Amino acid sequence: MNLEKTTVKIGLERPVKLLHVTDTHIALADERDDERKRALANRLGDPDKEKYLWEQIAYAHEHCDLMVHTGDLIDFVSVPNVEMARQILKDEHIFYIAGNHDYSQYVGEAWEDSAYRMNSYMQMGYGLGVPMFFNARTVGGVNIVGIDNSYYRFEDWQIWRLKKEAEKGLPIVLAFHDPLFEESLYKDHMRRLPGHCTYLVGCDEEHLLPYDEFRAVQQRPDEPTLRMIEYIKSEPLIKVILTGHLHFGFVSNLTDSLVQIVTGGGYAGDAREVTLL
């Protein structure tokens, strides 16, 4: 396991430690799946992914108050992937919110939207056994709130739910899969992949210009998404955002009092211990 450590001061009476893990991308299939999914598993499967995940879970149990997984636990929907994910997420020491691959049928084979997501959700047997669209838990006086933004957008009902969580008056750590746009993160990603796209939520038209048409349409924010971002940045109780999706680590400030933490791919053994003070 490749462990990074980050400390954020949010005004707690005692420290709270979270192990942030994301993008495990478990890729299993068997005779209960079709030939195409078995081929995906042969191409993408790697026993190190599961080995690293068990190491991360063991570390979280020994050293942290909670493990927070921000999606892409599985790489695509298959019978053994769903079975393994359900077994892992029975662990009450793990807090999870979905990423785009957790709904993917064949990895990028179709336009993914809310209807696609619900079809996969139903195929799984109503998800992975835990809340996938919105999740919340209090740990050590901190409200951990997970929101599914796996297709680069938020929905109005999620804004309403987040405001209800804020009414509890506790400091909030948000957890979701796709990072919010921030200038230094955008530039760093473009440096890594020149002329590509950054997979960030909330890019304005100027920053979408380098994208191809498909990616620009996919990632252009709608009105509910812009309203959610505005609320997140304006709510003083929201202190930290934990996110992934990019497969590399990055820490930056969205506002003077709001830190966004991107953690690298769990499939490669990356994890981050976040100490809240």
Secondary structure as UniProt FT lines:
FT   STRAND          2..8
FT   STRAND          16..21
FT   TURN            31..32
FT   HELIX           35..44
FT   HELIX           47..63
FT   STRAND          66..69
FT   HELIX           79..88
FT   TURN            89..90
FT   TURN            92..93
FT   STRAND          94..96
FT   HELIX           100..103
FT   HELIX           114..123
FT   TURN            124..125
FT   TURN            127..128
FT   STRAND          134..139
FT   TURN            140..141
FT   STRAND          142..147
FT   TURN            150..151
FT   HELIX           156..166
FT   TURN            167..168
FT   STRAND          172..175
FT   HELIX           183..192
FT   TURN            194..195
FT   HELIX           205..208
FT   TURN            209..210
FT   HELIX           213..219
FT   HELIX           223..234
FT   TURN            236..237
FT   STRAND          238..243
FT   STRAND          250..255
FT   TURN            256..257
FT   STRAND          258..262
FT   HELIX           266..268
FT   STRAND          270..276
//
